């Protein structure tokens, strides 16, 4: 059921963070050397060192991220006004509640771009979808904090509906569909990070909710030189690898559990 899937997905998500695995390999190698397992220890330490150098300084982070971010183009700027704009959570940082100040995560563009869209399309409804694990009250729930952020940016509160129960992308799709009951002919925009868009679109299609992708928060430029440049920027490169690996693993898990219909959902509805 829901609890089991969430537990397994969050646990695996934490275990299979590439940068964490490299740290564990390096530590395991050091322990092996300590216990005189020289060959085994050397293999682990060298694997970790090469991994840090190749992933931290080479183009691998762009190679794994770009297919995700390029999968769905943005709609043309002269498109008709949408019925509504759905923005997915995952953007409110941990310091928000203890500090009493909204701290956005690296996915913060989801909210800032939604505010821009809300002003561009003054009649569109805004749906904020995303709960917080273990949330006891509205004050520390992602959807309500996001709503407050949008109203602080001048979006009329009466336009915003919150969906504050979903704890995964599949639940974003199912619970948002339940909430808005989309009708034929309506146009709903989906705002989420470009790298997350394939899995999100797949999940919305799976529950029978056709949406128009509006990707935001790019981390790659899409230019050819990205594939052949050495960048001395290990922390950002490793973060990009971690985010991309999380998405690829998420796509595989969603495909295996029937939460999406194809491994990499694309712009045209797939012919199964």
MARGU-801607 format. One record per residue (C-alpha): residue number from 1; chain; x, y, z. Coordinates in Angstrom, 2 decimals, m for minus. Example, Ala and Ser with C-alpha at 12.3 -4.5 7.8 and 13.67 -1.06 7.14 Angstrom:
REC   i ch      c1      c2      c3
REC   1  A   12.30   m4.50    7.80
REC   2  A   13.67   m1.06    7.14
***
This chain:
REC   i ch      c1      c2      c3
REC   1  A    0.00    0.00    0.00
REC   2  A    0.82    3.68    0.24
REC   3  A    2.88    3.51    3.45
REC   4  A    5.04    0.66    2.19
REC   5  A    5.74    2.34   m1.18
REC   6  A    6.63    5.63    0.55
REC   7  A    8.90    3.87    3.05
REC   8  A   10.72    1.85    0.40
REC   9  A   11.04    4.77   m2.04
REC  10  A   12.32    7.22    0.60
REC  11  A   14.75    4.64    2.04
REC  12  A   16.12    3.63   m1.35
REC  13  A   16.24    7.29   m2.36
REC  14  A   18.50    8.03    0.62
REC  15  A   20.70    4.96    0.11
REC  16  A   21.28    5.47   m3.61
REC  17  A   22.53    9.05   m3.52
REC  18  A   25.64    8.84   m5.70
REC  19  A   27.74   11.23   m3.60
REC  20  A   26.81    9.30   m0.43
REC  21  A   27.86    6.04   m2.09
REC  22  A   31.25    7.51   m3.01
REC  23  A   31.82    8.62    0.60
REC  24  A   30.83    5.15    1.87
REC  25  A   33.20    3.49   m0.65
REC  26  A   36.09    5.71    0.45
REC  27  A   35.40    5.01    4.13
REC  28  A   35.01    1.25    3.54
REC  29  A   38.33    1.27    1.67
REC  30  A   40.05    3.06    4.55
REC  31  A   38.62    0.52    7.03
REC  32  A   39.79   m2.38    4.81
REC  33  A   43.32   m0.92    4.71
REC  34  A   43.24   m0.58    8.49
REC  35  A   42.53   m4.30    8.76
REC  36  A   45.39   m5.15    6.34
REC  37  A   43.04   m6.05    3.45
REC  38  A   45.35   m4.13    1.13
REC  39  A   44.13   m5.15   m2.29
REC  40  A   40.42   m4.86   m1.39
REC  41  A   40.99   m1.55    0.39
REC  42  A   42.98   m0.13   m2.53
REC  43  A   40.25   m1.09   m5.03
REC  44  A   37.58    0.66   m2.93
REC  45  A   39.65    3.79   m2.30
REC  46  A   40.65    4.10   m5.97
REC  47  A   37.06    3.51   m7.12
REC  48  A   35.87    6.29   m4.83
REC  49  A   38.70    8.64   m5.88
REC  50  A   38.05    8.06   m9.60
REC  51  A   34.31    8.45   m9.03
REC  52  A   34.81   11.80   m7.29
REC  53  A   37.14   13.06  m10.04
REC  54  A   35.05   11.87  m13.01
REC  55  A   31.67   12.89  m11.59
REC  56  A   32.93   15.97   m9.77
REC  57  A   34.96   17.52  m12.60
REC  58  A   33.87   15.77  m15.82
REC  59  A   30.75   16.21  m17.96
REC  60  A   28.91   13.16  m16.56
REC  61  A   26.43   15.28  m14.59
REC  62  A   25.30   16.95  m17.82
REC  63  A   25.18   13.65  m19.71
REC  64  A   22.72   12.15  m17.19
REC  65  A   20.72   15.34  m16.58
REC  66  A   20.18   16.79  m20.03
REC  67  A   17.92   14.05  m21.48
REC  68  A   15.55   14.68  m18.56
REC  69  A   15.59   18.48  m18.82
REC  70  A   15.28   18.47  m22.65
REC  71  A   12.43   15.95  m22.77
REC  72  A    9.58   18.47  m22.64
REC  73  A    9.86   21.89  m24.32
REC  74  A    8.04   24.87  m22.85
REC  75  A    4.74   25.81  m24.47
REC  76  A    4.84   28.87  m26.76
REC  77  A    4.50   32.20  m24.93
REC  78  A    1.40   33.11  m26.99
REC  79  A   m0.56   30.03  m25.88
REC  80  A   m4.21   30.54  m24.83
REC  81  A   m4.88   31.32  m21.17
REC  82  A   m4.97   28.09  m19.14
REC  83  A   m7.89   27.05  m16.92
REC  84  A   m5.45   26.53  m14.08
REC  85  A   m1.83   26.16  m13.03
REC  86  A   m0.72   23.17  m10.93
REC  87  A    2.57   23.57   m9.07
REC  88  A    4.22   20.58   m7.38
REC  89  A    5.82   20.83   m3.94
REC  90  A    9.32   19.94   m2.84
REC  91  A   10.48   23.55   m2.75
REC  92  A   10.25   24.57    0.91
REC  93  A   13.56   24.17    2.75
REC  94  A   13.99   22.80    6.29
REC  95  A   14.93   26.18    7.87
REC  96  A   11.50   27.65    6.98
REC  97  A    9.57   26.66   10.14
REC  98  A   12.30   27.07   12.81
REC  99  A   13.42   30.39   11.31
REC 100  A    9.94   31.73   10.65
REC 101  A   11.19   32.79    7.20
REC 102  A   10.50   31.04    3.91
REC 103  A   13.65   29.25    2.74
REC 104  A   13.37   27.79   m0.76
REC 105  A   15.22   24.65   m1.85
REC 106  A   17.09   24.35   m5.16
REC 107  A   13.65   23.84   m6.76
REC 108  A   12.39   27.26   m5.67
REC 109  A   11.73   28.36   m9.27
REC 110  A    8.60   26.20   m9.18
REC 111  A    7.00   28.83   m6.93
REC 112  A    8.55   32.00   m8.34
REC 113  A    7.64   31.02  m11.92
REC 114  A    4.12   30.10  m10.79
REC 115  A    3.75   33.64   m9.42
REC 116  A    4.86   35.02  m12.81
REC 117  A    2.33   32.79  m14.60
REC 118  A   m0.42   33.78  m12.14
REC 119  A    0.11   37.45  m13.04
REC 120  A    0.32   36.67  m16.77
REC 121  A   m2.96   34.70  m16.66
REC 122  A   m5.14   36.56  m14.15
REC 123  A   m8.14   34.22  m14.52
REC 124  A   m6.30   30.93  m14.04
REC 125  A   m6.84   28.91  m10.86
REC 126  A   m3.71   27.97   m8.92
REC 127  A   m3.37   24.52   m7.35
REC 128  A   m0.47   23.95   m4.95
REC 129  A    0.11   20.21   m4.49
REC 130  A    2.41   18.78   m1.85
REC 131  A    2.35   17.75    1.78
REC 132  A    5.06   17.36    4.39
REC 133  A    5.86   14.01    6.01
REC 134  A    4.87   14.09    9.69
REC 135  A    3.21   17.50    9.38
REC 136  A    0.94   18.19   12.35
REC 137  A   m0.41   21.61   11.46
REC 138  A   m0.95   24.00    8.57
REC 139  A    1.98   26.11    9.77
REC 140  A    4.57   23.49    8.79
REC 141  A    2.81   22.02    5.77
REC 142  A    4.47   22.60    2.39
REC 143  A    1.27   23.46    0.49
REC 144  A    0.20   26.13    2.99
REC 145  A    3.69   27.66    3.19
REC 146  A    3.79   27.74   m0.63
REC 147  A    0.38   29.41   m0.71
REC 148  A    1.62   32.09    1.69
REC 149  A    4.69   32.64   m0.50
REC 150  A    2.47   33.17   m3.57
REC 151  A    0.14   35.57   m1.74
REC 152  A    3.21   37.51   m0.52
REC 153  A    4.14   37.86   m4.21
REC 154  A    0.76   39.41   m4.92
REC 155  A   m1.34   36.43   m6.06
REC 156  A   m4.93   36.76   m4.84
REC 157  A   m5.58   34.20   m2.10
REC 158  A   m9.03   33.36   m3.47
REC 159  A   m7.41   31.89   m6.61
REC 160  A   m5.23   29.39   m4.73
REC 161  A   m6.37   25.91   m3.72
REC 162  A   m4.07   23.68   m1.66
REC 163  A   m3.70   19.91   m1.93
REC 164  A   m1.73   19.13    1.21
REC 165  A   m1.86   15.33    1.54
REC 166  A    0.35   14.07   m1.28
REC 167  A    3.80   12.76   m0.33
REC 168  A    4.94   11.53   m3.76
REC 169  A    4.65   12.46   m7.43
REC 170  A    2.08    9.70   m8.02
REC 171  A   m0.04   11.14   m5.17
REC 172  A    0.38   14.68   m6.55
REC 173  A   m1.29   13.39   m9.72
REC 174  A   m4.06   11.28   m8.15
REC 175  A   m5.07   13.75   m5.42
REC 176  A   m4.92   16.81   m7.70
REC 177  A   m7.15   15.07  m10.23
REC 178  A   m9.56   14.20   m7.42
REC 179  A   m9.53   17.83   m6.25
REC 180  A  m10.05   19.66   m9.56
REC 181  A  m12.08   17.04  m11.49
REC 182  A  m10.76   18.25  m14.87
REC 183  A  m13.27   18.50  m17.70
REC 184  A  m12.70   17.96  m21.44
REC 185  A  m11.52   21.14  m23.16
REC 186  A   m9.90   22.59  m20.05
REC 187  A   m6.20   23.50  m20.21
REC 188  A   m4.14   22.81  m17.10
REC 189  A   m0.48   23.82  m16.88
REC 190  A    1.85   21.67  m14.80
REC 191  A    4.79   23.51  m13.22
REC 192  A    7.67   21.45  m11.87
REC 193  A   11.45   21.21  m12.28
REC 194  A   12.51   20.31  m15.82
REC 195  A   14.31   17.16  m14.63
REC 196  A   11.22   16.01  m12.72
REC 197  A    8.82   16.71  m15.61
REC 198  A    9.00   13.29  m17.38
REC 199  A    8.01   11.39  m14.22
REC 200  A    5.39   14.00  m13.30
REC 201  A    3.77   13.99  m16.77
REC 202  A    3.80   10.18  m16.76
REC 203  A    2.06   10.11  m13.38
REC 204  A   m0.62   12.61  m14.47
REC 205  A   m1.24   10.68  m17.71
REC 206  A   m1.53    7.47  m15.71
REC 207  A   m4.47    8.87  m13.69
REC 208  A   m6.11   10.25  m16.84
REC 209  A   m5.30   13.94  m16.27
REC 210  A   m3.83   15.52  m19.45
REC 211  A   m1.70   18.53  m18.51
REC 212  A    0.53   20.95  m20.42
REC 213  A    4.15   20.74  m19.18
REC 214  A    5.72   24.02  m18.06
REC 215  A    9.27   23.04  m17.01
REC 216  A   11.24   25.38  m14.74
REC 217  A   14.48   25.37  m12.74
REC 218  A   16.94   24.18  m15.37
REC 219  A   20.43   23.16  m14.23
REC 220  A   21.90   22.63  m17.73
REC 221  A   22.23   25.09  m20.62
REC 222  A   21.70   22.47  m23.33
REC 223  A   24.74   23.76  m25.25
REC 224  A   27.13   21.26  m26.90
REC 225  A   30.19   22.43  m24.93
REC 226  A   28.66   21.07  m21.72
REC 227  A   29.51   17.56  m22.91
REC 228  A   33.24   18.23  m23.26
REC 229  A   34.12   20.80  m20.59
REC 230  A   36.11   20.12  m17.43
REC 231  A   34.59   22.15  m14.60
REC 232  A   36.29   22.60  m11.22
REC 233  A   32.93   22.76   m9.51
REC 234  A   32.63   19.40   m7.75
REC 235  A   29.82   20.27   m5.33
REC 236  A   27.44   21.46   m8.07
REC 237  A   28.39   18.66  m10.45
REC 238  A   27.84   16.00   m7.76
REC 239  A   24.51   17.58   m6.82
REC 240  A   23.44   17.44  m10.47
REC 241  A   24.43   13.75  m10.65
REC 242  A   22.49   13.07   m7.43
REC 243  A   19.32   14.79   m8.68
REC 244  A   19.49   13.08  m12.09
REC 245  A   20.17    9.66  m10.55
REC 246  A   17.19   10.18   m8.20
REC 247  A   14.97   10.88  m11.23
REC 248  A   16.23    7.94  m13.30
REC 249  A   15.74    5.60  m10.33
REC 250  A   12.32    7.16   m9.74
REC 251  A   11.33    6.53  m13.37
REC 252  A   12.43    2.88  m13.12
REC 253  A   10.56    2.40   m9.82
REC 254  A    7.40    4.10  m11.17
REC 255  A    7.52    1.97  m14.34
REC 256  A    7.97   m1.27  m12.37
REC 257  A    5.10   m0.43   m9.99
REC 258  A    2.74    0.72  m12.77
REC 259  A    2.70    4.39  m11.72
REC 260  A    3.77    5.46  m15.23
REC 261  A    3.14    3.71  m18.57
REC 262  A    6.56    4.08  m20.23
REC 263  A   10.06    4.37  m18.82
REC 264  A   10.66    7.91  m20.17
REC 265  A    7.38    9.68  m20.91
REC 266  A    7.72   12.04  m23.88
REC 267  A    5.94   15.03  m25.43
REC 268  A    3.43   13.00  m27.47
REC 269  A    0.99   10.64  m25.74
REC 270  A    2.67    7.27  m26.06
REC 271  A    1.31    4.56  m28.28
REC 272  A    1.39    1.52  m26.04
***
